[in-house]
């Protein structure tokens, strides 16, 4: 559920980012695609986050920033209690906007948009879910926000609570798996 990378600046200050994906949501549990839908954590998701909170409670984190979507903010609030921090909401860290695909499961999407889903699953950065945004647009949004966060919090350790698509946009060459820790170098970010 978490990953880390360091961003180095010309002045040699280092901002370390702890990238954290929200816990399982009620729609994750049902196999529904979420995008910008504002759904809560499931019981299992809250348990996942409580476990992570215990694991990182003794780590130094200076700033806690989260997507403003409920599943991420719930995650951030639980972690914030363990870290002694109040999370700040950042709408630019929202998940990929899936448009009409939100609230549907894979079989429903495949039945209505089989060709588009195939292109999307193939990783085409310009594939646009019906009424949603492309992965390229997501990457521009997220990388811009994270660049600003790094600049504003230079030299600090910042925990970002976000979504799978957001983390994938920041670490495009790193294969991500749910609930696994991955470390990557700043050179992989291409901000």
C-alpha positions as CSV (number, residue, x, y, z in Angstrom):
1,X,0.0,0.0,0.0
2,X,3.0,2.3,0.2
3,X,6.1,3.3,-1.7
4,X,8.8,5.9,-1.4
5,X,11.0,8.1,-3.6
6,X,13.4,10.9,-3.1
7,X,13.3,14.1,-5.1
8,X,16.7,15.9,-5.2
9,X,17.1,19.6,-6.0
10,X,20.0,21.6,-7.2
11,X,20.5,23.0,-3.7
12,X,20.9,19.4,-2.5
13,X,17.8,19.7,-0.2
14,X,16.0,16.4,-0.3
15,X,12.2,16.0,-0.1
16,X,11.2,12.4,0.6
17,X,7.8,11.3,-0.4
18,X,6.0,8.3,1.1
19,X,3.4,7.3,-1.5
20,X,0.4,5.5,0.1
21,X,-2.5,4.0,-1.7
22,X,-5.8,4.2,0.2
23,X,-7.2,1.1,1.8
24,X,-9.8,-1.1,0.2
25,X,-13.0,0.8,-0.5
26,X,-16.5,-0.6,-0.5
27,X,-16.5,-0.5,-4.3
28,X,-13.1,-2.3,-4.5
29,X,-14.7,-5.0,-2.4
30,X,-17.5,-5.3,-5.0
31,X,-15.2,-5.1,-8.0
32,X,-16.7,-1.7,-9.2
33,X,-14.5,0.9,-10.9
34,X,-14.4,4.1,-8.9
35,X,-12.6,7.0,-10.6
36,X,-13.8,10.2,-9.0
37,X,-16.7,8.5,-7.2
38,X,-16.6,9.4,-3.5
39,X,-16.9,6.0,-1.7
40,X,-15.8,5.1,1.8
41,X,-13.3,2.5,3.0
42,X,-14.6,-1.0,3.6
43,X,-14.2,-2.7,7.0
44,X,-11.2,-4.6,5.5
45,X,-9.8,-1.3,4.2
46,X,-10.0,0.3,7.6
47,X,-8.2,-2.7,9.0
48,X,-5.5,-2.4,6.3
49,X,-4.9,1.2,7.2
50,X,-4.8,0.6,10.9
51,X,-2.1,-2.0,10.3
52,X,-0.1,0.5,8.2
53,X,-0.6,3.2,10.9
54,X,0.9,0.9,13.5
55,X,3.8,0.1,11.1
56,X,4.6,3.8,10.4
57,X,3.7,5.4,13.7
58,X,7.3,5.8,14.8
59,X,8.5,7.1,11.4
60,X,9.2,10.8,10.9
61,X,6.6,12.4,8.7
62,X,6.5,16.2,8.5
63,X,3.5,16.7,6.3
64,X,0.5,14.6,5.4
65,X,-1.3,15.4,2.1
66,X,-4.2,13.4,0.6
67,X,-6.5,13.2,-2.3
68,X,-9.8,14.8,-1.3
69,X,-11.8,11.7,-2.2
70,X,-13.4,10.0,0.9
71,X,-11.5,6.7,0.7
72,X,-8.1,8.5,0.6
73,X,-9.1,11.1,3.3
74,X,-10.3,8.3,5.6
75,X,-7.0,6.6,5.1
76,X,-5.1,9.9,5.8
77,X,-7.1,10.6,8.9
78,X,-6.3,7.2,10.4
79,X,-2.6,7.6,9.5
80,X,-2.7,11.2,10.8
81,X,-3.8,10.1,14.2
82,X,-0.9,7.7,14.4
83,X,1.6,10.3,13.1
84,X,0.2,13.3,15.1
85,X,-0.7,15.1,11.8
86,X,-3.8,16.6,10.3
87,X,-4.0,15.7,6.6
88,X,-4.3,18.4,4.0
89,X,-6.6,17.7,1.0
90,X,-5.3,18.1,-2.5
91,X,-7.9,17.6,-5.2
92,X,-5.2,17.2,-7.9
93,X,-4.3,13.8,-6.3
94,X,-7.6,12.3,-7.3
95,X,-7.8,9.1,-9.2
96,X,-8.2,8.9,-13.0
97,X,-11.6,10.2,-13.9
98,X,-13.4,7.2,-15.4
99,X,-16.5,9.0,-16.5
100,X,-19.3,6.6,-17.4
101,X,-17.2,3.6,-16.3
102,X,-17.5,4.7,-12.7
103,X,-19.8,2.4,-10.7
104,X,-19.6,-0.5,-13.3
105,X,-17.7,-3.7,-13.0
106,X,-15.3,-5.0,-15.7
107,X,-17.9,-7.2,-17.4
108,X,-20.4,-4.3,-17.7
109,X,-17.7,-2.0,-19.2
110,X,-16.6,-4.8,-21.6
111,X,-20.2,-5.3,-22.7
112,X,-20.7,-1.6,-23.6
113,X,-17.2,-0.6,-24.7
114,X,-15.3,-3.7,-25.7
115,X,-12.8,-2.1,-28.1
116,X,-12.1,0.9,-25.9
117,X,-11.6,-1.3,-22.8
118,X,-9.1,-3.4,-24.8
119,X,-7.1,-0.3,-25.8
120,X,-7.3,1.0,-22.2
121,X,-6.1,-2.3,-20.8
122,X,-3.3,-2.3,-23.3
123,X,-1.9,0.8,-21.5
124,X,-2.5,3.4,-24.3
125,X,-2.0,6.7,-22.4
126,X,-4.5,8.4,-24.7
127,X,-7.3,5.9,-24.2
128,X,-10.2,7.9,-22.8
129,X,-12.9,6.1,-20.7
130,X,-16.3,7.3,-21.9
131,X,-16.6,10.8,-20.5
132,X,-13.4,10.5,-18.5
133,X,-9.8,11.6,-18.7
134,X,-6.8,9.9,-20.3
135,X,-3.8,8.6,-18.4
136,X,-1.7,11.3,-20.1
137,X,-4.0,14.0,-18.7
138,X,-3.9,12.3,-15.3
139,X,0.0,12.3,-15.4
140,X,0.1,16.0,-16.2
141,X,-2.3,16.8,-13.4
142,X,-0.5,14.6,-10.8
143,X,3.0,15.4,-11.7
144,X,2.3,19.2,-11.6
145,X,0.7,18.8,-8.2
146,X,3.6,16.7,-6.8
147,X,6.2,19.1,-8.2
148,X,4.5,21.9,-6.4
149,X,4.3,19.9,-3.2
150,X,8.0,19.0,-3.4
151,X,8.9,22.7,-3.9
152,X,6.7,23.9,-1.1
153,X,8.0,21.3,1.4
154,X,11.6,21.2,0.4
155,X,13.8,19.1,2.7
156,X,10.8,17.6,4.5
157,X,9.3,14.1,4.6
158,X,5.9,14.2,3.0
159,X,3.3,11.4,3.0
160,X,0.9,11.4,0.1
161,X,-2.2,9.4,0.3
162,X,-3.7,8.8,-3.2
163,X,-4.8,6.1,-5.6
164,X,-3.4,3.4,-7.8
165,X,-3.6,5.5,-10.9
166,X,-1.9,8.4,-9.3
167,X,1.0,6.3,-8.0
168,X,1.3,4.6,-11.4
169,X,1.4,8.1,-13.1
170,X,4.3,9.0,-10.8
171,X,6.1,5.7,-11.2
172,X,5.3,4.6,-14.7
173,X,8.2,2.1,-15.0
174,X,7.6,0.4,-11.7
175,X,5.2,-2.6,-11.6
176,X,2.8,-2.0,-8.7
177,X,0.9,-4.7,-6.8
178,X,-1.7,-4.0,-4.2
179,X,-0.5,-3.6,-0.6
180,X,3.2,-4.1,-1.4
181,X,6.0,-1.7,-0.6
182,X,7.9,-0.5,-3.7
183,X,10.9,1.9,-3.7
184,X,11.9,4.0,-6.7
185,X,14.4,6.7,-7.5
186,X,13.5,10.2,-8.4
187,X,14.8,9.7,-11.9
188,X,11.8,7.4,-12.5
189,X,9.4,10.2,-11.8
190,X,10.0,12.3,-14.9
191,X,8.3,15.3,-13.3
